[in-house]
Amino acid sequence: MSAVTTPRQLADRFVNDLADLDPQVATGLGLRPHDDRVPDLSPAGHRARADLARGVLTELDRLESEAGPQGWDEQEQRCATLLRERLGVELEAHEAGEQLRAVRNLFAPPQAVRQMFAMMPTSTDEDWACVGRRMARVPEAFRSYVESLEEGRRRGLLAAPRQVTTLADQLAEWVDSGWFRDFVGGGPAERLPELNRAADAATEGTAELRDYLRQAYLPATEGTPDAVGEERYRLGVRRWTGADLDPRETYAWGWQEVLRIGAEMRELAEQILPGSTPVAAMRHLDQHGRAVEGVDEVRLWLQSMMDKAIAELDGTHFDIAEPLRTVEAMIAPSGSAAAPYYTRPSVDFSRPGRTWLPTLGRTRFPVYDLVSTWYHEGVPGHHLQLAQWVYVAPQLSIYQATLGSSSGATEGWALYAERLMDELGYLDAEERMGYLDCQMMRAVRVVVDIGMHLGLPVPEDSPIGAGQVWTPELAEQFFAAHSGRSADFIASEIVRYLGWPGQAISYKVGERTWLEGREAARRAHQERGVGFDLKDWHMKALSLGALGLDDLRAELARL
């Protein structure tokens, strides 16, 4: 490849070099359709990726010195800022050894390995041959993951027992449900014998990892605290939000949001079921509200909802390009965490964006609990933002459209999207209770995530645990008293927060950034004496590409 001369060229080269190193990146972006490798999750693999990032930052320094202070336009400068911020914090995490104790119930290395198969093409015989070759190598990926956990054990960098038992239980469910066999069951009949052998090898590798976690790793983690402390927490916040936040100020703000949203929920509960509390009103809706019966039926219902949102929002509040108009509603595989999620389209849109609903064994789905969440996961939430980034990637860089994203900007937009649909009048009373429940959950996340990891006291005006130091058990009680979510969901959430410090607050603090940016842009238009066009602002904002929250706030205000 020819020498690079701009940050965007450097960013694109980095993506391609990283795809060569890491097949998860290649498959996730759709860059190597028949890549049958599995990721190297060993310390050596992590070092190789860190060395690549260091080289990029060194090259960026060279480009900057050659270009001079005024040498780059806004697009190039934005890309350079993103590279420095994202790669810099990831290298800090690498030096701290975070990759050596990456055990959690969501988006940890084992889940990422399994998710690769859902992103692979399966239309042709060669596609399935590639699936088989990769699936047979799953044990190799899991053994390399064990190498990192063992290195972490030698260095005293261990996950907490709660995370280990949860992941081991998830792996047991993959084994017991025969997930790998089920996946290859859709392959060509003539390939089924070899696909089944590959699935059996993957299942054996999964069982081997499960047993290692339970029998070898778990005993070594005894005494490792759930909470990570302020230093690791601040690093986590910067990784997931791209912002250097004051956790105590954010904690106090989160508590005020809990109180504000709670007041709105009580008022609405009185309309839905006079004399009830918000939780009682939601229990009433679980039994007597509108619902969709059946797993396939709910998938079709969610698909119809997203299709309708695209049709109605296009041309009014957004300009939705043709490739973005396809998004697929999917049912999440067994052994997933409780939270719905979204997977991005490939860079050529050959694999569309997809929303995923974990059923947790349910066959009845109350509508109030789905509508706001699918505006979050689908349109105008994750799908509209992340697919728009892919659409404008030629004007940005592949890095800005994909790997450079942070949870703060993306989850913040998705929560903003829920609020926007409420502002636009899309939610009836039932659906609005679900929306407020989602808002409450994100505010509770701010409070309990920061509170647990920093060991802060529960606010004195809390009806539960006032003055006590936050614990996981207290967090579960508090969550249950403020949310309509099931006990299983809440338990899964608390495990998630403890294993992924700083990520849980990214939704609410990200939404705050988007709202502040919109209001600042509106004020700037007024001061100039010109009208503020919300659709124009939305499309400019969605075409910025990835930025950390500290940088995004300033960019949004300028639009």
Residue pairs with C-beta under 8 A, 6 or more apart in sequence:
1 13
1 16
4 10
4 13
4 59
4 63
5 63
6 63
6 72
6 76
7 60
7 63
7 72
7 76
7 77
7 79
7 80
7 83
7 397
8 75
8 76
8 79
8 396
8 397
8 400
9 397
10 56
10 59
10 60
10 63
10 83
11 79
11 82
11 83
11 397
11 398
11 399
11 400
11 404
12 397
12 398
12 399
14 52
14 53
14 56
14 83
14 399
15 25
15 29
15 31
15 397
15 398
15 399
15 402
15 403
16 31
17 52
18 25
18 49
18 52
18 403
19 25
19 26
19 29
19 31
19 32
20 26
21 40
21 45
21 48
21 49
21 52
22 39
22 40
22 45
22 49
23 32
23 35
23 37
23 38
23 39
23 116
24 39
24 112
24 113
24 116
25 31
25 403
26 32
26 35
27 35
27 116
27 119
27 120
28 116
28 119
28 344
28 402
29 346
29 347
29 398
29 402
29 403
30 119
30 345
30 346
30 347
30 348
30 350
30 351
31 347
33 121
33 127
33 130
34 126
34 127
34 130
35 130
35 134
36 130
36 133
36 134
36 137
37 134
37 137
38 113
38 116
38 134
38 137
38 138
38 140
38 141
39 45
39 109
39 112
39 113
39 141
39 144
40 48
40 141
40 144
41 109
41 141
41 144
41 145
41 147
41 148
42 144
42 145
42 147
42 148
43 100
43 147
43 148
43 151
45 144
46 94
46 99
46 148
50 90
50 91
50 94
53 87
53 90
53 91
54 91
56 83
56 87
57 83
57 84
57 87
57 88
57 91
60 80
60 83
60 84
63 80
64 71
64 80
72 80
75 395
75 396
78 400
78 544
78 545
78 547
78 551
78 555
79 396
79 397
79 399
79 400
79 545
81 547
81 551
82 399
82 400
82 404
82 545
82 546
82 547
82 548
82 551
83 399
83 404
85 242
85 548
85 550
85 551
86 242
86 403
86 404
86 406
86 546
86 548
89 235
89 238
89 239
89 242
90 239
92 235
92 238
93 99
93 235
93 239
96 232
96 235
97 152
97 155
97 157
98 232
98 235
99 148
100 148
100 149
100 151
100 152
100 155
100 157
101 149
101 152
101 157
101 158
101 159
102 108
102 109
102 148
102 159
103 149
103 159
103 163
103 164
103 167
103 213
103 499
104 159
104 163
104 166
104 167
104 495
104 496
104 499
104 500
105 163
105 166
105 167
105 170
105 337
105 492
105 495
105 496
105 499
106 337
106 339
106 496
106 499
106 500
107 500
108 167
108 499
109 141
109 145
110 142
110 145
110 167
110 170
110 171
110 206
110 209
111 170
111 336
113 138
113 141
113 142
114 174
114 179
114 333
115 343
116 134
117 131
117 134
117 135
117 183
118 333
118 343
119 343
119 346
119 351
120 127
120 130
120 131
120 134
121 127
121 350
121 351
122 128
122 131
122 186
122 187
125 188
125 191
128 184
128 187
128 188
128 191
128 195
129 191
131 183
131 184
131 187
131 195
131 198
132 184
132 187
132 191
132 194
132 195
132 198
133 198
135 180
135 183
135 184
135 195
135 198
135 199
135 201
135 202
136 197
136 198
136 201
136 202
138 180
138 201
138 202
138 205
138 206
139 201
139 202
139 204
139 205
139 208
140 205
141 205
142 205
142 206
142 208
142 209
143 205
143 208
145 209
146 209
146 212
149 159
149 217
152 158
152 159
153 217
153 220
158 220
158 221
158 224
159 221
159 224
159 499
160 221
160 224
160 225
160 226
160 498
160 499
161 218
161 221
161 222
161 224
162 226
162 472
162 495
162 498
162 499
163 495
163 498
163 499
164 213
164 214
164 217
164 218
164 221
165 214
165 218
166 495
166 499
167 213
168 210
168 213
168 214
168 218
170 335
170 336
170 337
171 206
171 207
171 209
171 210
171 213
171 335
172 210
173 334
173 335
174 180
174 203
174 206
174 334
174 335
175 203
175 206
175 207
175 210
177 334
177 335
178 203
179 203
179 333
179 334
179 335
180 198
180 199
180 200
180 202
180 203
180 206
181 196
181 199
181 200
181 203
183 199
183 333
184 192
184 195
184 196
184 198
184 199
185 192
187 195
226 452
226 472
226 498
227 452
227 453
227 454
227 455
227 498
228 236
228 453
228 501
229 453
229 454
230 247
230 453
230 454
232 453
232 501
233 247
233 450
233 453
233 454
233 501
233 502
234 244
234 245
234 247
234 502
235 502
236 500
236 501
236 502
236 503
237 243
237 244
237 245
237 247
237 501
237 502
237 505
238 244
238 502
239 406
239 502
240 406
240 407
240 408
240 500
240 502
240 503
240 506
241 406
241 407
241 408
241 502
241 505
241 506
241 509
241 510
241 548
241 549
242 406
242 408
242 409
242 547
242 548
242 549
242 550
242 551
242 552
243 408
243 509
243 513
243 548
243 549
243 550
244 550
245 505
245 509
247 450
247 454
248 450
248 454
248 456
250 446
250 450
250 505
250 509
251 446
251 447
251 450
251 451
251 454
251 456
253 446
253 512
254 443
254 445
254 446
254 447
254 450
254 505
254 508
255 447
255 459
257 439
257 443
257 446
257 508
258 440
258 443
258 444
258 447
258 482
259 461
261 436
261 439
261 440
261 443
262 278
262 440
262 482
264 436
265 278
265 433
265 436
265 437
265 440
266 277
266 278
268 278
268 281
268 429
268 432
268 433
268 436
269 276
269 277
269 278
269 280
269 281
269 433
270 276
271 429
272 281
272 284
272 285
272 429
272 430
272 433
273 280
273 281
273 284
276 284
278 433
278 436
278 437
278 482
278 484
279 480
279 481
279 482
279 483
279 484
281 433
282 368
282 369
282 433
282 437
282 484
283 484
285 366
285 368
285 369
285 430
285 433
285 484
286 366
286 369
286 484
289 366
289 367
289 368
289 430
290 366
290 367
290 368
290 430
291 364
291 365
291 366
291 367
292 298
292 301
292 364
292 365
292 367
292 370
293 363
293 364
293 365
294 363
295 331
295 359
295 363
298 357
298 359
298 365
298 370
299 329
299 330
299 331
299 357
300 329
301 370
302 329
302 355
302 357
302 370
302 374
302 378
303 328
303 329
305 371
305 374
305 378
306 327
306 329
306 355
306 374
306 378
306 379
306 383
309 375
309 378
309 379
309 380
310 320
310 324
310 325
310 327
310 379
313 320
313 379
313 380
314 320
314 325
316 535
317 380
317 420
317 424
317 534
317 535
317 538
318 380
318 384
318 535
318 538
318 539
318 542
319 535
319 539
320 379
320 384
321 388
321 391
323 345
323 349
323 387
323 390
323 391
324 383
324 384
324 387
324 388
324 391
326 349
326 352
326 353
327 352
327 353
327 354
327 355
327 378
327 379
327 383
327 387
328 352
328 353
328 354
328 355
329 354
329 355
329 357
329 374
329 378
330 354
330 355
330 356
330 357
331 356
331 357
331 359
332 340
332 341
332 356
332 357
332 358
332 359
336 356
336 358
337 358
337 492
337 496
338 358
338 360
338 488
338 489
338 492
338 493
339 358
339 489
339 492
339 493
339 496
340 355
340 356
340 357
340 358
340 373
340 374
340 377
341 355
341 356
341 377
342 353
342 354
342 355
342 356
342 377
342 378
342 381
342 382
342 383
342 386
343 353
343 354
343 356
344 353
344 386
344 387
344 390
344 402
345 351
345 352
345 353
345 386
345 387
345 390
347 390
347 393
347 398
347 401
347 402
349 387
349 390
353 382
353 383
353 386
353 387
355 374
355 377
355 378
355 382
355 383
356 377
360 486
360 488
360 489
367 430
367 431
367 434
368 430
368 431
368 433
368 434
369 434
369 437
369 484
370 434
371 427
371 431
371 434
371 435
372 418
372 421
372 422
372 427
372 431
372 434
372 435
372 438
373 418
373 434
373 438
375 381
375 417
375 418
375 421
375 426
376 382
376 414
376 415
376 417
376 418
376 438
377 383
377 414
378 384
380 417
380 420
380 421
381 413
381 414
381 417
381 418
382 410
382 413
382 414
384 417
384 542
385 410
385 413
385 414
385 417
385 542
386 405
386 410
388 542
388 543
389 396
389 400
389 401
389 402
389 405
389 542
389 543
389 545
389 546
390 401
390 402
392 401
392 543
392 545
393 400
393 401
393 402
393 545
395 543
396 545
397 545
399 546
400 545
400 546
401 545
401 546
402 546
404 545
404 546
405 546
406 506
406 546
406 547
406 548
406 549
407 503
407 506
407 507
407 510
408 506
408 509
408 510
408 513
408 548
408 549
408 552
409 510
409 513
409 546
409 547
409 548
409 549
409 552
410 510
411 506
411 507
411 510
412 506
412 507
412 509
412 510
412 511
412 512
412 513
412 514
412 549
413 510
413 514
413 542
414 507
415 438
415 439
415 442
415 507
415 508
415 510
415 511
415 514
416 510
416 511
416 514
416 515
418 435
418 438
418 439
419 439
419 511
419 515
421 427
421 435
422 432
422 435
427 434
427 435
433 484
434 484
437 483
437 484
437 485
440 482
440 483
441 479
441 483
441 485
441 493
442 507
442 508
442 511
443 508
444 478
444 479
444 482
444 483
445 493
445 497
445 504
445 505
445 507
445 508
446 504
446 505
446 508
446 509
447 478
448 470
448 475
448 478
448 479
448 494
448 497
449 497
449 501
449 502
449 504
449 505
450 456
450 505
451 458
451 470
451 475
452 470
452 471
452 472
452 475
452 497
452 498
453 498
453 501
453 502
455 469
455 470
456 469
456 470
457 467
457 468
457 469
457 470
458 464
458 465
458 466
458 467
458 468
458 469
458 470
458 474
458 478
459 466
460 466
460 467
462 478
463 481
464 474
464 477
464 478
464 481
465 474
465 477
465 478
468 474
472 494
472 498
475 494
475 497
476 490
476 491
476 494
479 485
479 490
479 493
479 494
480 487
480 490
483 490
485 493
493 504
496 504
497 503
497 504
509 549
510 549
513 549
513 552
513 553
513 556
514 541
514 556
516 553
516 556
516 557
517 541
517 552
517 553
517 555
517 556
517 557
517 559
518 537
518 556
520 556
520 557
521 532
521 537
521 556
521 557
521 558
521 559
522 532
524 557
524 558
525 531
525 532
526 532
537 559
540 559
541 556
541 559
544 552
544 555
544 556
547 555
